[in-house]
Amino acid sequence: MVSVDIGGTFTDIVIIENKNVGYYKVPTTPKNPEIGVINGLKKYLNGKRIDEFLHATTIATNSLLGQYGLELPKVALLTTYGFKDIIEIGRQNRPELYNLNFHRPRVLVPGNLRYEVNERTDVNGEIIESVKESEIKNIAERMLEKNVESVAVCYLHSYKNPDNEILTKNIIGKRFKNVSISSEISPEPREYERMSTTVVNAALSPVISNYVRNLELSIKDFGDFDIKIMSNAGGLIFSNEASEKPVNIIESGPAAGVIAASEFAKIIGINNVISFDMGGTTAKAGTVLNGNFEITSEYEVGGLSHHGRIIKGSGYPVRFPFIDLSEVSAGGGTVIWRDSAGGLNIGPWSAGSDPGPVCYNRGGRYPTITDSNLVLGIIGDKMSGSDFKLRRDLSLKALSKLGNPYEIAEDAVRLAILEMARGIRLVTVERGLDPSDFTLFGFGGAGPQFAVRIAEELGIKRVIIPPAPGVFSALGLAYSDMRYEARKSYPEDLEHDFDALKNKLMVKLKNPGFIMYADCRYHGQGSELTVPVNEINRDKIIHDFENLHYKTFGFRLDRPVDIVTIRVFAVEKREKPRINIEKGSKMFFVNRKLYINGSWVWIKVYSRNSLIEGENIPGPCVIEEDGSSTFIPENWNAHTGKNNEIVVVR
């Protein structure tokens, strides 16, 4: 089995064979990501065959952001007469009210590629005017003349009756390979969000289908297998589904980290988990409550964020299931700087990997969080698992430009901790959850350096550092299940409609179990809350919604409750690999100076591979391994668990 997680800087490869695990990092080749994958597989497989290939990727997000030279295709839009400018008008959100130079994200479909169709369906799903084949054929010819590559179709009220959209697709599909219709992509009310989701899908469809095709061709010589890709909703889907509905995989990479934490938590018997994934540019947080991760139904891709909150109107709304995540600009490469008033700041800029932090000695000029941890002694000058040396002298020189380098480093680290704690509060406190009731899972290359101190800030009493934290997301793919989703808006007969959705999903998976949700709101409200459905009973669903509303907002309303959309996830369990765990026999450590609270102290630095199960390790200390380092502060104690996890308790 091979798991591959393609990030912006590195491609993580995990190879599991006969319960033995090998994990590797190779440079990502952004313009052709499959090349980096092939380079890694050729180097580390040693001619062995692959029986299963699991994948997570950021290519969808990078394409929308225009990163690494990835260009979106020319997209056209067909919509109901009188509604062609909805995609540009949007919701009139003003992300930066007082910024006179603010620019909205580029419109994915220019005005000359928006076509109005004389058709109409009313709010009850009755077709007032059917589409005319001659009109659609005429539009198709005009699109061909303009070299359109992909088509989005979004008609009014098609979530109630999709017939006009289906007929349009059948006509256009004879001339265009990539056609996305809103009744298949996002069959929900709110015409702008539905249209935006369909247009995003149409824009990504050629990019993702070409990528999947190239990847399949590149790795076909390694074995006979289907590629399975991590979806936003926290499950694996087959590659053909990703090609047809690329909105499925916009947040593929970050979702894999939450699933990894969720599945590993089950192995070690923990119910409530906060997933904390910190890399070189950002830190991401999600929650797992009673073994289940939280799902949200809307996301704004390619937009801006403010302390982890998505700024409405700064990106492209997508109505699709996503794992509920917050993301803050705090990573190892986050730049430290002073503003015009002399105040110390971190981010949102990142040094990335090229040139990277100053200590990499690749031309970086601005000090980063990694430089701070280096001069403080939290990480050593030699990167674990390699001969690459970090230049502490260069970090000191860069930090000195801002003041006393050690004081600046400590202050910058404190700012980073506060920023990351703020991101965790967004998915706990602001969801009515107490973070002290959770165990914090810290992973990613930089996550273990900060996890315990963030727990201290939030009142969390236990932290878990899983095995191979630097590639934990890729490892988590091996423990993921197949997961598909279907939905229906304004259900009339709950039992019948839930059964219809289940039957629709049975075609995709052989023997799935089902998880059900309902998006509910008080009559007259403008947004919904997603309620888990354990029993198909309208009164029970409404009761659960009112309890959730009170828990979230602190009040109830004396109004009827609308069940706007019902959702079903089909989950097919995969056989999870059993991995051999190597146990240490004699703990190995060296001594190193650490700068804490304004003074230097000597600490022990342990090699993780040498740790003995159950042996107590008091802080302050550092535990080093390939790809990461774990910092244990004073008043905390660590030990290794049965599954090679580091357990840190106060």
Buried (B, 14 or more C-beta within 10 A) or exposed (E): BBBBBBBBBBBBBBBBBEEEBEBBBBBBBBEBBBBBBBBBBEEBBEEEEBEBBBBBBBBBBBBBBEEBEBEBBBBBBBBBBEBBEBBBEBEEEBBBEEEEEEEEBEBBBEEEBBBBBEBBBEEEBEBEEEBBEEBBEEBBEEBEEEEBBBBBBBBBBBBBBBBBBBBBBEBBBEBBEBBBBBBBBBBBBBBBBBBBBBBBBBBBBBBBBEBBEBBBEBBEEBBEBEBBBBBBBBBBBBBEBBBBBBBBBBBBBBBBBBBBBBBBBBBBEBBBBBBBBBBBBBBBBBBBBEEEBBBBBBBBBBBBBEBBBBBBBBBBBBBBBBBBBBBBBBBBBBBBBEEEEEEBBBBBBBBBBEBBBBBBBEEBEBBBBBBBBBBBBBBBBEBBBEEEEBBBEBBBBBBBEBBEBBBBBBBBBBBBBBBBBBBBBBBBEEBEBEBEBBBBBBBBBBBBBBBBBBBBBBEBBBBBBBBBBBBBBBBBBBBBBBBBBBBBBBBEEBEEBBBBBBEBBBEBBEEBEBBBBBBBBBEEBEEBBBBEBEEBEEEEBBEBBBEBBEEEEEEEBEEEBBBBBBBBBBBBEBEEBEBEBEEBEEBEBEEBEBBBEEEEEEBBBBBBEBBBEEEEBEBBBBBBBBBBBBBBBEEBBBBBBEBBBBBBEB
